[in-house]
Structure formats: C-alpha cells, structure tokens
C-alpha cells in the first residue's frame, strides 16, 4: 500500500472518529489534536527528502 493511500485511510478514520464524538469533545479534538496531526503529517512529508539529501551529501563527502 502506498504512503498516500495509507495517509488517506488514517485521515478518513480520524474524520469518522471525530464525527462519532459528542460536540464538547469534538471541539477539543479539532482545536488541540488536529493541529498536532497536521504538523506531524507535514513533518512526515518534509523530512524524508531532506534526510535523503543530507545522507547523499554526507556519503559524497566521505567518499571523496
């Protein structure tokens, strides 16, 4: 299963989970948890290419 498909499944399950909660908890989840999830997802997308570039850079410098 591809990463984007995996993320889509997680997001869908989160949306269903939030809809099942009552209004008070839902507001708390949307205000507190959602930004955390968004930041985590952002890091998940940003970090692998950066990490790969860093590893390539280091291996090139070590070899030469």
N, C-alpha and C positions, 0 to 999 in steps of 0.2 A: 504494500500500500504506500502510495506516495505521501510526502510530507504535507502537501496542501490538502489532500483528501483527509489525512489524519487530523489536521487543524480544523477543517470544516466539520468533521464529526464531533470534535470536542466543543466547538462553538455552538453547534446545534443542541447538543446535550445540555450545555450551560443555559441556553435560552429556554429550553423545556423546563429545566430545573427551576429557573427564576420565575417562570410563569406559574409553576405549581405552588410557590411560596405565597404567604399572605402579604398584604400591602406594606405593612410595617417592616418586615424582614426584607422584602423586595427592594424598598427604598435604600436600606442599609447596604444590601448587596451591590446595588447599582452605583452607590456613591463611594463605597470603600473597596469592594473586591474587583469590580470591573476595571478601574484604572490599573490596579496591580496586574491583572491578567493581560491588559493591553501592553503594559511595559514589558512584561515577561515575553509575550509574543513578539514584540518589537526587537528585543534583545536576541530572541531565538532566530529571527531573520537576519539581523545585522551582524551578529558575532561570527557565524561560520565563515563567511567570505573574508572578514578581517583576519580571523585566526589563520585561515589558509594562506592568505597573502603574507602574513607575518612568518609562518613556517617556511614558505617558499623563499622569502628574503633571508631568513636565518640559514637555511640549508645552502643557499647560493654563496653566502659569505663564508660559511665554514669550509666549503669545498675549495674555494679559491685562495 
